[in-house]
Amino acid sequence: MPMPDMQPVSSSNIAAVGYDAENQTVYVQFMNGSTYAYKGVPEHEFENLRTAPSVGSYLNRNYKNVYPYERA
C-alpha cells in the first residue's frame, strides 16, 4: 500500500505525518526512520494530530491505546 504524501511536523521525535483518506489510515514517520500506520482514524482526528502544539504528546494521548497500529 503506497504511503500518502507526508507532511513535516515540528516535533522532537516525529518527522512527518500523512493521511490516507480512502483507508482512514494515519502514517507517522519518526525521526529514527521508522513509520507506523494507525488504522480507522477519522480525518478530523488526523487534522487534530497534525496541528497539535505537541504532536508527540497528542499521539501518545489520543492514538496509542485507541487505534490499532502496525509498523509500515
mmCIF file as Biopython writes it, N, C-alpha, C and O atoms, coordinates in Angstrom:
data_model
#
loop_
_atom_site.group_PDB
_atom_site.id
_atom_site.type_symbol
_atom_site.label_atom_id
_atom_site.label_alt_id
_atom_site.label_comp_id
_atom_site.label_asym_id
_atom_site.label_entity_id
_atom_site.label_seq_id
_atom_site.pdbx_PDB_ins_code
_atom_site.Cartn_x
_atom_site.Cartn_y
_atom_site.Cartn_z
_atom_site.occupancy
_atom_site.B_iso_or_equiv
_atom_site.auth_seq_id
_atom_site.auth_asym_id
_atom_site.pdbx_PDB_model_num
ATOM 1   N N  . MET A ? 1  ? 0.851   -1.190 0.000  1.0 0.0 1  A 1 
ATOM 2   C CA . MET A ? 1  ? 0.000   0.000  0.000  1.0 0.0 1  A 1 
ATOM 3   C C  . MET A ? 1  ? 0.892   1.246  0.000  1.0 0.0 1  A 1 
ATOM 4   O O  . MET A ? 1  ? 1.670   1.443  0.933  1.0 0.0 1  A 1 
ATOM 5   N N  . PRO A ? 2  ? 0.788   2.085  -1.031 1.0 0.0 2  A 1 
ATOM 6   C CA . PRO A ? 2  ? 1.648   3.268  -1.080 1.0 0.0 2  A 1 
ATOM 7   C C  . PRO A ? 2  ? 1.280   4.259  0.009  1.0 0.0 2  A 1 
ATOM 8   O O  . PRO A ? 2  ? 0.108   4.428  0.348  1.0 0.0 2  A 1 
ATOM 9   N N  . MET A ? 3  ? 2.285   4.901  0.542  1.0 0.0 3  A 1 
ATOM 10  C CA . MET A ? 3  ? 2.042   5.892  1.586  1.0 0.0 3  A 1 
ATOM 11  C C  . MET A ? 3  ? 1.577   7.202  0.965  1.0 0.0 3  A 1 
ATOM 12  O O  . MET A ? 3  ? 1.973   7.544  -0.149 1.0 0.0 3  A 1 
ATOM 13  N N  . PRO A ? 4  ? 0.737   7.932  1.688  1.0 0.0 4  A 1 
ATOM 14  C CA . PRO A ? 4  ? 0.301   9.237  1.187  1.0 0.0 4  A 1 
ATOM 15  C C  . PRO A ? 4  ? 1.439   10.246 1.289  1.0 0.0 4  A 1 
ATOM 16  O O  . PRO A ? 4  ? 2.490   9.943  1.854  1.0 0.0 4  A 1 
ATOM 17  N N  . ASP A ? 5  ? 1.236   11.431 0.750  1.0 0.0 5  A 1 
ATOM 18  C CA . ASP A ? 5  ? 2.222   12.498 0.895  1.0 0.0 5  A 1 
ATOM 19  C C  . ASP A ? 5  ? 2.398   12.784 2.374  1.0 0.0 5  A 1 
ATOM 20  O O  . ASP A ? 5  ? 1.426   12.976 3.104  1.0 0.0 5  A 1 
ATOM 21  N N  . MET A ? 6  ? 3.647   12.810 2.807  1.0 0.0 6  A 1 
ATOM 22  C CA . MET A ? 6  ? 3.935   13.063 4.208  1.0 0.0 6  A 1 
ATOM 23  C C  . MET A ? 6  ? 4.172   14.552 4.419  1.0 0.0 6  A 1 
ATOM 24  O O  . MET A ? 6  ? 4.852   15.206 3.628  1.0 0.0 6  A 1 
ATOM 25  N N  . GLN A ? 7  ? 3.601   15.075 5.498  1.0 0.0 7  A 1 
ATOM 26  C CA . GLN A ? 7  ? 3.744   16.491 5.822  1.0 0.0 7  A 1 
ATOM 27  C C  . GLN A ? 7  ? 4.661   16.639 7.027  1.0 0.0 7  A 1 
ATOM 28  O O  . GLN A ? 7  ? 4.387   16.075 8.086  1.0 0.0 7  A 1 
ATOM 29  N N  . PRO A ? 8  ? 5.744   17.390 6.877  1.0 0.0 8  A 1 
ATOM 30  C CA . PRO A ? 8  ? 6.654   17.578 8.019  1.0 0.0 8  A 1 
ATOM 31  C C  . PRO A ? 8  ? 5.942   18.253 9.186  1.0 0.0 8  A 1 
ATOM 32  O O  . PRO A ? 8  ? 5.102   19.131 8.987  1.0 0.0 8  A 1 
ATOM 33  N N  . VAL A ? 9  ? 6.278   17.844 10.388 1.0 0.0 9  A 1 
ATOM 34  C CA . VAL A ? 9  ? 5.712   18.477 11.577 1.0 0.0 9  A 1 
ATOM 35  C C  . VAL A ? 9  ? 6.847   18.909 12.494 1.0 0.0 9  A 1 
ATOM 36  O O  . VAL A ? 9  ? 7.956   18.379 12.423 1.0 0.0 9  A 1 
ATOM 37  N N  . SER A ? 10 ? 6.558   19.866 13.343 1.0 0.0 10 A 1 
ATOM 38  C CA . SER A ? 10 ? 7.540   20.342 14.303 1.0 0.0 10 A 1 
ATOM 39  C C  . SER A ? 10 ? 7.419   19.501 15.566 1.0 0.0 10 A 1 
ATOM 40  O O  . SER A ? 10 ? 6.503   19.696 16.366 1.0 0.0 10 A 1 
ATOM 41  N N  . SER A ? 11 ? 8.344   18.568 15.742 1.0 0.0 11 A 1 
ATOM 42  C CA . SER A ? 11 ? 8.285   17.649 16.872 1.0 0.0 11 A 1 
ATOM 43  C C  . SER A ? 11 ? 9.681   17.143 17.153 1.0 0.0 11 A 1 
ATOM 44  O O  . SER A ? 11 ? 10.512  17.053 16.250 1.0 0.0 11 A 1 
ATOM 45  N N  . SER A ? 12 ? 9.942   16.809 18.424 1.0 0.0 12 A 1 
ATOM 46  C CA . SER A ? 12 ? 11.275  16.318 18.768 1.0 0.0 12 A 1 
ATOM 47  C C  . SER A ? 12 ? 11.486  14.872 18.335 1.0 0.0 12 A 1 
ATOM 48  O O  . SER A ? 12 ? 12.626  14.455 18.127 1.0 0.0 12 A 1 
ATOM 49  N N  . ASN A ? 13 ? 10.403  14.095 18.194 1.0 0.0 13 A 1 
ATOM 50  C CA . ASN A ? 13 ? 10.599  12.695 17.812 1.0 0.0 13 A 1 
ATOM 51  C C  . ASN A ? 13 ? 9.811   12.244 16.595 1.0 0.0 13 A 1 
ATOM 52  O O  . ASN A ? 13 ? 9.961   11.105 16.153 1.0 0.0 13 A 1 
ATOM 53  N N  . ILE A ? 14 ? 8.968   13.120 16.041 1.0 0.0 14 A 1 
ATOM 54  C CA . ILE A ? 14 ? 8.189   12.772 14.854 1.0 0.0 14 A 1 
ATOM 55  C C  . ILE A ? 14 ? 8.618   13.673 13.698 1.0 0.0 14 A 1 
ATOM 56  O O  . ILE A ? 14 ? 8.638   14.897 13.829 1.0 0.0 14 A 1 
ATOM 57  N N  . ALA A ? 15 ? 8.961   13.058 12.571 1.0 0.0 15 A 1 
ATOM 58  C CA . ALA A ? 15 ? 9.439   13.815 11.413 1.0 0.0 15 A 1 
ATOM 59  C C  . ALA A ? 15 ? 8.286   14.305 10.550 1.0 0.0 15 A 1 
ATOM 60  O O  . ALA A ? 15 ? 8.271   15.459 10.120 1.0 0.0 15 A 1 
ATOM 61  N N  . ALA A ? 16 ? 7.306   13.415 10.294 1.0 0.0 16 A 1 
ATOM 62  C CA . ALA A ? 16 ? 6.230   13.763 9.369  1.0 0.0 16 A 1 
ATOM 63  C C  . ALA A ? 16 ? 5.015   12.883 9.625  1.0 0.0 16 A 1 
ATOM 64  O O  . ALA A ? 16 ? 5.111   11.811 10.223 1.0 0.0 16 A 1 
ATOM 65  N N  . VAL A ? 17 ? 3.861   13.371 9.151  1.0 0.0 17 A 1 
ATOM 66  C CA . VAL A ? 17 ? 2.617   12.608 9.252  1.0 0.0 17 A 1 
ATOM 67  C C  . VAL A ? 17 ? 1.903   12.664 7.905  1.0 0.0 17 A 1 
ATOM 68  O O  . VAL A ? 17 ? 2.082   13.606 7.132  1.0 0.0 17 A 1 
ATOM 69  N N  . GLY A ? 18 ? 1.096   11.650 7.637  1.0 0.0 18 A 1 
ATOM 70  C CA . GLY A ? 18 ? 0.334   11.620 6.399  1.0 0.0 18 A 1 
ATOM 71  C C  . GLY A ? 18 ? -0.979  10.906 6.626  1.0 0.0 18 A 1 
ATOM 72  O O  . GLY A ? 18 ? -1.132  10.157 7.590  1.0 0.0 18 A 1 
ATOM 73  N N  . TYR A ? 19 ? -1.935  11.141 5.727  1.0 0.0 19 A 1 
ATOM 74  C CA . TYR A ? 19 ? -3.265  10.546 5.890  1.0 0.0 19 A 1 
ATOM 75  C C  . TYR A ? 19 ? -3.757  9.943  4.589  1.0 0.0 19 A 1 
ATOM 76  O O  . TYR A ? 19 ? -3.742  10.585 3.538  1.0 0.0 19 A 1 
ATOM 77  N N  . ASP A ? 20 ? -4.190  8.703  4.680  1.0 0.0 20 A 1 
ATOM 78  C CA . ASP A ? 20 ? -4.819  8.017  3.553  1.0 0.0 20 A 1 
ATOM 79  C C  . ASP A ? 20 ? -6.322  8.009  3.819  1.0 0.0 20 A 1 
ATOM 80  O O  . ASP A ? 20 ? -6.823  7.176  4.574  1.0 0.0 20 A 1 
ATOM 81  N N  . ALA A ? 21 ? -7.035  8.943  3.191  1.0 0.0 21 A 1 
ATOM 82  C CA . ALA A ? 21 ? -8.464  9.115  3.466  1.0 0.0 21 A 1 
ATOM 83  C C  . ALA A ? 21 ? -9.277  7.892  3.064  1.0 0.0 21 A 1 
ATOM 84  O O  . ALA A ? 21 ? -10.245 7.534  3.735  1.0 0.0 21 A 1 
ATOM 85  N N  . GLU A ? 22 ? -8.887  7.259  1.979  1.0 0.0 22 A 1 
ATOM 86  C CA . GLU A ? 22 ? -9.641  6.111  1.476  1.0 0.0 22 A 1 
ATOM 87  C C  . GLU A ? 22 ? -9.654  4.970  2.495  1.0 0.0 22 A 1 
ATOM 88  O O  . GLU A ? 22 ? -10.669 4.298  2.675  1.0 0.0 22 A 1 
ATOM 89  N N  . ASN A ? 23 ? -8.520  4.764  3.153  1.0 0.0 23 A 1 
ATOM 90  C CA . ASN A ? 23 ? -8.408  3.679  4.131  1.0 0.0 23 A 1 
ATOM 91  C C  . ASN A ? 23 ? -8.455  4.166  5.571  1.0 0.0 23 A 1 
ATOM 92  O O  . ASN A ? 23 ? -8.311  3.370  6.498  1.0 0.0 23 A 1 
ATOM 93  N N  . GLN A ? 24 ? -8.655  5.465  5.768  1.0 0.0 24 A 1 
ATOM 94  C CA . GLN A ? 24 ? -8.673  6.064  7.111  1.0 0.0 24 A 1 
ATOM 95  C C  . GLN A ? 24 ? -7.461  5.629  7.921  1.0 0.0 24 A 1 
ATOM 96  O O  . GLN A ? 24 ? -7.574  5.169  9.057  1.0 0.0 24 A 1 
ATOM 97  N N  . THR A ? 25 ? -6.299  5.790  7.300  1.0 0.0 25 A 1 
ATOM 98  C CA . THR A ? 25 ? -5.059  5.386  7.949  1.0 0.0 25 A 1 
ATOM 99  C C  . THR A ? 25 ? -4.131  6.583  8.089  1.0 0.0 25 A 1 
ATOM 100 O O  . THR A ? 25 ? -3.879  7.308  7.127  1.0 0.0 25 A 1 
ATOM 101 N N  . VAL A ? 26 ? -3.627  6.778  9.303  1.0 0.0 26 A 1 
ATOM 102 C CA . VAL A ? 26 ? -2.648  7.830  9.568  1.0 0.0 26 A 1 
ATOM 103 C C  . VAL A ? 26 ? -1.260  7.196  9.599  1.0 0.0 26 A 1 
ATOM 104 O O  . VAL A ? 26 ? -1.035  6.191  10.274 1.0 0.0 26 A 1 
ATOM 105 N N  . TYR A ? 27 ? -0.345  7.796  8.864  1.0 0.0 27 A 1 
ATOM 106 C CA . TYR A ? 27 ? 1.051   7.344  8.877  1.0 0.0 27 A 1 
ATOM 107 C C  . TYR A ? 27 ? 1.880   8.328  9.674  1.0 0.0 27 A 1 
ATOM 108 O O  . TYR A ? 27 ? 1.792   9.540  9.476  1.0 0.0 27 A 1 
ATOM 109 N N  . VAL A ? 28 ? 2.687   7.792  10.578 1.0 0.0 28 A 1 
ATOM 110 C CA . VAL A ? 28 ? 3.549   8.632  11.409 1.0 0.0 28 A 1 
ATOM 111 C C  . VAL A ? 28 ? 4.989   8.176  11.203 1.0 0.0 28 A 1 
ATOM 112 O O  . VAL A ? 28 ? 5.343   7.033  11.490 1.0 0.0 28 A 1 
ATOM 113 N N  . GLN A ? 29 ? 5.808   9.092  10.700 1.0 0.0 29 A 1 
ATOM 114 C CA . GLN A ? 29 ? 7.223   8.787  10.475 1.0 0.0 29 A 1 
ATOM 115 C C  . GLN A ? 29 ? 8.033   9.409  11.597 1.0 0.0 29 A 1 
ATOM 116 O O  . GLN A ? 29 ? 7.991   10.619 11.821 1.0 0.0 29 A 1 
ATOM 117 N N  . PHE A ? 30 ? 8.773   8.557  12.300 1.0 0.0 30 A 1 
ATOM 118 C CA . PHE A ? 30 ? 9.562   9.026  13.427 1.0 0.0 30 A 1 
ATOM 119 C C  . PHE A ? 30 ? 10.965  9.434  12.968 1.0 0.0 30 A 1 
ATOM 120 O O  . PHE A ? 30 ? 11.419  9.047  11.892 1.0 0.0 30 A 1 
ATOM 121 N N  . MET A ? 31 ? 11.633  10.218 13.805 1.0 0.0 31 A 1 
ATOM 122 C CA . MET A ? 31 ? 12.976  10.699 13.491 1.0 0.0 31 A 1 
ATOM 123 C C  . MET A ? 31 ? 13.959  9.548  13.265 1.0 0.0 31 A 1 
ATOM 124 O O  . MET A ? 31 ? 14.919  9.684  12.506 1.0 0.0 31 A 1 
ATOM 125 N N  . ASN A ? 32 ? 13.713  8.416  13.930 1.0 0.0 32 A 1 
ATOM 126 C CA . ASN A ? 32 ? 14.638  7.289  13.789 1.0 0.0 32 A 1 
ATOM 127 C C  . ASN A ? 32 ? 14.420  6.516  12.486 1.0 0.0 32 A 1 
ATOM 128 O O  . ASN A ? 32 ? 15.088  5.513  12.235 1.0 0.0 32 A 1 
ATOM 129 N N  . GLY A ? 33 ? 13.482  6.988  11.662 1.0 0.0 33 A 1 
ATOM 130 C CA . GLY A ? 33 ? 13.282  6.362  10.361 1.0 0.0 33 A 1 
ATOM 131 C C  . GLY A ? 33 ? 12.141  5.372  10.303 1.0 0.0 33 A 1 
ATOM 132 O O  . GLY A ? 33 ? 11.730  4.975  9.213  1.0 0.0 33 A 1 
ATOM 133 N N  . SER A ? 34 ? 11.616  4.960  11.449 1.0 0.0 34 A 1 
ATOM 134 C CA . SER A ? 34 ? 10.507  4.003  11.431 1.0 0.0 34 A 1 
ATOM 135 C C  . SER A ? 34 ? 9.193   4.735  11.156 1.0 0.0 34 A 1 
ATOM 136 O O  . SER A ? 34 ? 9.007   5.890  11.538 1.0 0.0 34 A 1 
ATOM 137 N N  . THR A ? 35 ? 8.294   4.026  10.483 1.0 0.0 35 A 1 
ATOM 138 C CA . THR A ? 35 ? 6.973   4.592  10.176 1.0 0.0 35 A 1 
ATOM 139 C C  . THR A ? 35 ? 5.904   3.635  10.668 1.0 0.0 35 A 1 
ATOM 140 O O  . THR A ? 35 ? 6.002   2.424  10.469 1.0 0.0 35 A 1 
ATOM 141 N N  . TYR A ? 36 ? 4.881   4.183  11.312 1.0 0.0 36 A 1 
ATOM 142 C CA . TYR A ? 36 ? 3.777   3.375  11.804 1.0 0.0 36 A 1 
ATOM 143 C C  . TYR A ? 36 ? 2.476   3.827  11.173 1.0 0.0 36 A 1 
ATOM 144 O O  . TYR A ? 36 ? 2.280   5.010  10.894 1.0 0.0 36 A 1 
ATOM 145 N N  . ALA A ? 37 ? 1.583   2.860  10.951 1.0 0.0 37 A 1 
ATOM 146 C CA . ALA A ? 37 ? 0.274   3.133  10.367 1.0 0.0 37 A 1 
ATOM 147 C C  . ALA A ? 37 ? -0.788  2.900  11.434 1.0 0.0 37 A 1 
ATOM 148 O O  . ALA A ? 37 ? -0.863  1.819  12.018 1.0 0.0 37 A 1 
ATOM 149 N N  . TYR A ? 38 ? -1.601  3.908  11.683 1.0 0.0 38 A 1 
ATOM 150 C CA . TYR A ? 38 ? -2.709  3.820  12.642 1.0 0.0 38 A 1 
ATOM 151 C C  . TYR A ? 38 ? -3.998  3.692  11.852 1.0 0.0 38 A 1 
ATOM 152 O O  . TYR A ? 38 ? -4.291  4.519  10.988 1.0 0.0 38 A 1 
ATOM 153 N N  . LYS A ? 39 ? -4.780  2.635  12.154 1.0 0.0 39 A 1 
ATOM 154 C CA . LYS A ? 39 ? -5.958  2.301  11.338 1.0 0.0 39 A 1 
ATOM 155 C C  . LYS A ? 39 ? -7.255  2.854  11.903 1.0 0.0 39 A 1 
ATOM 156 O O  . LYS A ? 39 ? -7.420  2.994  13.115 1.0 0.0 39 A 1 
ATOM 157 N N  . GLY A ? 40 ? -8.177  3.167  10.989 1.0 0.0 40 A 1 
ATOM 158 C CA . GLY A ? 40 ? -9.523  3.577  11.384 1.0 0.0 40 A 1 
ATOM 159 C C  . GLY A ? 40 ? -9.600  4.946  12.015 1.0 0.0 40 A 1 
ATOM 160 O O  . GLY A ? 40 ? -10.447 5.197  12.872 1.0 0.0 40 A 1 
ATOM 161 N N  . VAL A ? 41 ? -8.709  5.842  11.591 1.0 0.0 41 A 1 
ATOM 162 C CA . VAL A ? 41 ? -8.673  7.182  12.173 1.0 0.0 41 A 1 
ATOM 163 C C  . VAL A ? 41 ? -9.473  8.150  11.305 1.0 0.0 41 A 1 
ATOM 164 O O  . VAL A ? 41 ? -9.169  8.298  10.121 1.0 0.0 41 A 1 
ATOM 165 N N  . PRO A ? 42 ? -10.495 8.818  11.865 1.0 0.0 42 A 1 
ATOM 166 C CA . PRO A ? 42 ? -11.257 9.787  11.068 1.0 0.0 42 A 1 
ATOM 167 C C  . PRO A ? 42 ? -10.385 10.982 10.684 1.0 0.0 42 A 1 
ATOM 168 O O  . PRO A ? 42 ? -9.424  11.318 11.377 1.0 0.0 42 A 1 
ATOM 169 N N  . GLU A ? 43 ? -10.739 11.611 9.575  1.0 0.0 43 A 1 
ATOM 170 C CA . GLU A ? 43 ? -9.901  12.694 9.047  1.0 0.0 43 A 1 
ATOM 171 C C  . GLU A ? 43 ? -9.728  13.849 10.024 1.0 0.0 43 A 1 
ATOM 172 O O  . GLU A ? 43 ? -8.648  14.433 10.112 1.0 0.0 43 A 1 
ATOM 173 N N  . HIS A ? 44 ? -10.801 14.187 10.769 1.0 0.0 44 A 1 
ATOM 174 C CA . HIS A ? 44 ? -10.669 15.309 11.712 1.0 0.0 44 A 1 
ATOM 175 C C  . HIS A ? 44 ? -9.654  14.989 12.803 1.0 0.0 44 A 1 
ATOM 176 O O  . HIS A ? 44 ? -9.008  15.888 13.341 1.0 0.0 44 A 1 
ATOM 177 N N  . GLU A ? 45 ? -9.516  13.704 13.127 1.0 0.0 45 A 1 
ATOM 178 C CA . GLU A ? 45 ? -8.555  13.306 14.163 1.0 0.0 45 A 1 
ATOM 179 C C  . GLU A ? 45 ? -7.123  13.432 13.636 1.0 0.0 45 A 1 
ATOM 180 O O  . GLU A ? 45 ? -6.203  13.749 14.389 1.0 0.0 45 A 1 
ATOM 181 N N  . PHE A ? 46 ? -6.946  13.181 12.341 1.0 0.0 46 A 1 
ATOM 182 C CA . PHE A ? 46 ? -5.632  13.411 11.734 1.0 0.0 46 A 1 
ATOM 183 C C  . PHE A ? 46 ? -5.288  14.899 11.756 1.0 0.0 46 A 1 
ATOM 184 O O  . PHE A ? 46 ? -4.152  15.273 12.049 1.0 0.0 46 A 1 
ATOM 185 N N  . GLU A ? 47 ? -6.270  15.746 11.445 1.0 0.0 47 A 1 
ATOM 186 C CA . GLU A ? 47 ? -6.031  17.201 11.465 1.0 0.0 47 A 1 
ATOM 187 C C  . GLU A ? 47 ? -5.666  17.659 12.878 1.0 0.0 47 A 1 
ATOM 188 O O  . GLU A ? 47 ? -4.797  18.511 13.061 1.0 0.0 47 A 1 
ATOM 189 N N  . ASN A ? 48 ? -6.341  17.082 13.872 1.0 0.0 48 A 1 
ATOM 190 C CA . ASN A ? 48 ? -6.018  17.410 15.269 1.0 0.0 48 A 1 
ATOM 191 C C  . ASN A ? 48 ? -4.569  17.058 15.573 1.0 0.0 48 A 1 
ATOM 192 O O  . ASN A ? 48 ? -3.860  17.827 16.221 1.0 0.0 48 A 1 
ATOM 193 N N  . LEU A ? 49 ? -4.134  15.895 15.104 1.0 0.0 49 A 1 
ATOM 194 C CA . LEU A ? 49 ? -2.754  15.465 15.338 1.0 0.0 49 A 1 
ATOM 195 C C  . LEU A ? 49 ? -1.785  16.406 14.631 1.0 0.0 49 A 1 
ATOM 196 O O  . LEU A ? 49 ? -0.814  16.876 15.224 1.0 0.0 49 A 1 
ATOM 197 N N  . ARG A ? 50 ? -2.061  16.677 13.353 1.0 0.0 50 A 1 
ATOM 198 C CA . ARG A ? 50 ? -1.154  17.463 12.527 1.0 0.0 50 A 1 
ATOM 199 C C  . ARG A ? 50 ? -0.967  18.877 13.065 1.0 0.0 50 A 1 
ATOM 200 O O  . ARG A ? 50 ? 0.106   19.464 12.927 1.0 0.0 50 A 1 
ATOM 201 N N  . THR A ? 51 ? -2.018  19.419 13.677 1.0 0.0 51 A 1 
ATOM 202 C CA . THR A ? 51 ? -1.968  20.809 14.138 1.0 0.0 51 A 1 
ATOM 203 C C  . THR A ? 51 ? -1.784  20.928 15.653 1.0 0.0 51 A 1 
ATOM 204 O O  . THR A ? 51 ? -1.849  22.030 16.198 1.0 0.0 51 A 1 
ATOM 205 N N  . ALA A ? 52 ? -1.558  19.818 16.326 1.0 0.0 52 A 1 
ATOM 206 C CA . ALA A ? 52 ? -1.406  19.850 17.789 1.0 0.0 52 A 1 
ATOM 207 C C  . ALA A ? 52 ? -0.143  20.625 18.180 1.0 0.0 52 A 1 
ATOM 208 O O  . ALA A ? 52 ? 0.859   20.573 17.466 1.0 0.0 52 A 1 
ATOM 209 N N  . PRO A ? 53 ? -0.184  21.342 19.305 1.0 0.0 53 A 1 
ATOM 210 C CA . PRO A ? 53 ? 1.009   22.057 19.779 1.0 0.0 53 A 1 
ATOM 211 C C  . PRO A ? 53 ? 2.173   21.091 20.010 1.0 0.0 53 A 1 
ATOM 212 O O  . PRO A ? 53 ? 3.328   21.430 19.751 1.0 0.0 53 A 1 
ATOM 213 N N  . SER A ? 54 ? 1.866   19.894 20.494 1.0 0.0 54 A 1 
ATOM 214 C CA . SER A ? 54 ? 2.883   18.856 20.638 1.0 0.0 54 A 1 
ATOM 215 C C  . SER A ? 54 ? 2.359   17.590 19.962 1.0 0.0 54 A 1 
ATOM 216 O O  . SER A ? 54 ? 1.497   16.888 20.491 1.0 0.0 54 A 1 
ATOM 217 N N  . VAL A ? 55 ? 2.902   17.324 18.788 1.0 0.0 55 A 1 
ATOM 218 C CA . VAL A ? 55 ? 2.430   16.177 18.006 1.0 0.0 55 A 1 
ATOM 219 C C  . VAL A ? 55 ? 2.688   14.871 18.750 1.0 0.0 55 A 1 
ATOM 220 O O  . VAL A ? 55 ? 1.828   13.991 18.784 1.0 0.0 55 A 1 
ATOM 221 N N  . GLY A ? 56 ? 3.873   14.747 19.346 1.0 0.0 56 A 1 
ATOM 222 C CA . GLY A ? 56 ? 4.221   13.524 20.078 1.0 0.0 56 A 1 
ATOM 223 C C  . GLY A ? 56 ? 3.300   13.271 21.258 1.0 0.0 56 A 1 
ATOM 224 O O  . GLY A ? 56 ? 2.839   12.148 21.463 1.0 0.0 56 A 1 
ATOM 225 N N  . SER A ? 57 ? 3.033   14.302 22.027 1.0 0.0 57 A 1 
ATOM 226 C CA . SER A ? 57 ? 2.142   14.155 23.185 1.0 0.0 57 A 1 
ATOM 227 C C  . SER A ? 57 ? 0.726   13.801 22.736 1.0 0.0 57 A 1 
ATOM 228 O O  . SER A ? 57 ? 0.060   12.963 23.345 1.0 0.0 57 A 1 
ATOM 229 N N  . TYR A ? 58 ? 0.280   14.451 21.663 1.0 0.0 58 A 1 
ATOM 230 C CA . TYR A ? 58 ? -1.066  14.181 21.163 1.0 0.0 58 A 1 
ATOM 231 C C  . TYR A ? 58 ? -1.176  12.737 20.697 1.0 0.0 58 A 1 
ATOM 232 O O  . TYR A ? 58 ? -2.172  12.061 20.954 1.0 0.0 58 A 1 
ATOM 233 N N  . LEU A ? 59 ? -0.142  12.276 20.010 1.0 0.0 59 A 1 
ATOM 234 C CA . LEU A ? 59 ? -0.122  10.895 19.529 1.0 0.0 59 A 1 
ATOM 235 C C  . LEU A ? 59 ? -0.220  9.923  20.706 1.0 0.0 59 A 1 
ATOM 236 O O  . LEU A ? 59 ? -1.018  8.986  20.684 1.0 0.0 59 A 1 
ATOM 237 N N  . ASN A ? 60 ? 0.598   10.154 21.730 1.0 0.0 60 A 1 
ATOM 238 C CA . ASN A ? 60 ? 0.588   9.271  22.900 1.0 0.0 60 A 1 
ATOM 239 C C  . ASN A ? 60 ? -0.756  9.277  23.605 1.0 0.0 60 A 1 
ATOM 240 O O  . ASN A ? 60 ? -1.243  8.237  24.047 1.0 0.0 60 A 1 
ATOM 241 N N  . ARG A ? 61 ? -1.353  10.461 23.706 1.0 0.0 61 A 1 
ATOM 242 C CA . ARG A ? 61 ? -2.591  10.599 24.478 1.0 0.0 61 A 1 
ATOM 243 C C  . ARG A ? 61 ? -3.809  10.094 23.718 1.0 0.0 61 A 1 
ATOM 244 O O  . ARG A ? 61 ? -4.704  9.494  24.314 1.0 0.0 61 A 1 
ATOM 245 N N  . ASN A ? 62 ? -3.855  10.327 22.404 1.0 0.0 62 A 1 
ATOM 246 C CA . ASN A ? 62 ? -5.084  10.093 21.657 1.0 0.0 62 A 1 
ATOM 247 C C  . ASN A ? 62 ? -5.034  8.984  20.614 1.0 0.0 62 A 1 
ATOM 248 O O  . ASN A ? 62 ? -6.055  8.659  20.008 1.0 0.0 62 A 1 
ATOM 249 N N  . TYR A ? 63 ? -3.867  8.405  20.400 1.0 0.0 63 A 1 
ATOM 250 C CA . TYR A ? 63 ? -3.754  7.361  19.378 1.0 0.0 63 A 1 
ATOM 251 C C  . TYR A ? 63 ? -3.301  6.028  19.944 1.0 0.0 63 A 1 
ATOM 252 O O  . TYR A ? 63 ? -3.842  4.980  19.591 1.0 0.0 63 A 1 
ATOM 253 N N  . LYS A ? 64 ? -2.304  6.067  20.824 1.0 0.0 64 A 1 
ATOM 254 C CA . LYS A ? 64 ? -1.608  4.846  21.238 1.0 0.0 64 A 1 
ATOM 255 C C  . LYS A ? 64 ? -2.523  3.717  21.706 1.0 0.0 64 A 1 
ATOM 256 O O  . LYS A ? 64 ? -2.358  2.580  21.266 1.0 0.0 64 A 1 
ATOM 257 N N  . ASN A ? 65 ? -3.471  3.999  22.576 1.0 0.0 65 A 1 
ATOM 258 C CA . ASN A ? 65 ? -4.339  2.931  23.088 1.0 0.0 65 A 1 
ATOM 259 C C  . ASN A ? 65 ? -5.744  2.997  22.513 1.0 0.0 65 A 1 
ATOM 260 O O  . ASN A ? 65 ? -6.674  2.386  23.042 1.0 0.0 65 A 1 
ATOM 261 N N  . VAL A ? 66 ? -5.891  3.752  21.413 1.0 0.0 66 A 1 
ATOM 262 C CA . VAL A ? 66 ? -7.205  3.942  20.803 1.0 0.0 66 A 1 
ATOM 263 C C  . VAL A ? 66 ? -7.309  3.226  19.455 1.0 0.0 66 A 1 
ATOM 264 O O  . VAL A ? 66 ? -8.270  2.501  19.198 1.0 0.0 66 A 1 
ATOM 265 N N  . TYR A ? 67 ? -6.313  3.439  18.607 1.0 0.0 67 A 1 
ATOM 266 C CA . TYR A ? 67 ? -6.344  2.880  17.250 1.0 0.0 67 A 1 
ATOM 267 C C  . TYR A ? 67 ? -5.335  1.753  17.103 1.0 0.0 67 A 1 
ATOM 268 O O  . TYR A ? 67 ? -4.218  1.849  17.611 1.0 0.0 67 A 1 
ATOM 269 N N  . PRO A ? 68 ? -5.720  0.687  16.411 1.0 0.0 68 A 1 
ATOM 270 C CA . PRO A ? 68 ? -4.753  -0.379 16.149 1.0 0.0 68 A 1 
ATOM 271 C C  . PRO A ? 68 ? -3.665  0.153  15.217 1.0 0.0 68 A 1 
ATOM 272 O O  . PRO A ? 68 ? -3.947  0.920  14.297 1.0 0.0 68 A 1 
ATOM 273 N N  . TYR A ? 69 ? -2.431  -0.258 15.461 1.0 0.0 69 A 1 
ATOM 274 C CA . TYR A ? 69 ? -1.356  0.235  14.600 1.0 0.0 69 A 1 
ATOM 275 C C  . TYR A ? 69 ? -0.357  -0.867 14.312 1.0 0.0 69 A 1 
ATOM 276 O O  . TYR A ? 69 ? -0.291  -1.874 15.018 1.0 0.0 69 A 1 
ATOM 277 N N  . GLU A ? 70 ? 0.414   -0.657 13.266 1.0 0.0 70 A 1 
ATOM 278 C CA . GLU A ? 70 ? 1.453   -1.612 12.888 1.0 0.0 70 A 1 
ATOM 279 C C  . GLU A ? 70 ? 2.572   -0.847 12.231 1.0 0.0 70 A 1 
ATOM 280 O O  . GLU A ? 70 ? 2.402   0.285  11.777 1.0 0.0 70 A 1 
ATOM 281 N N  . ARG A ? 71 ? 3.722   -1.490 12.192 1.0 0.0 71 A 1 
ATOM 282 C CA . ARG A ? 71 ? 4.851   -0.845 11.531 1.0 0.0 71 A 1 
ATOM 283 C C  . ARG A ? 71 ? 4.584   -0.872 10.026 1.0 0.0 71 A 1 
ATOM 284 O O  . ARG A ? 71 ? 4.201   -1.905 9.477  1.0 0.0 71 A 1 
ATOM 285 N N  . ALA A ? 72 ? 4.785   0.250  9.376  1.0 0.0 72 A 1 
ATOM 286 C CA . ALA A ? 72 ? 4.502   0.354  7.942  1.0 0.0 72 A 1 
ATOM 287 C C  . ALA A ? 72 ? 5.759   0.075  7.118  1.0 0.0 72 A 1 
ATOM 288 O O  . ALA A ? 72 ? 5.714   0.118  5.889  1.0 0.0 72 A 1 
#
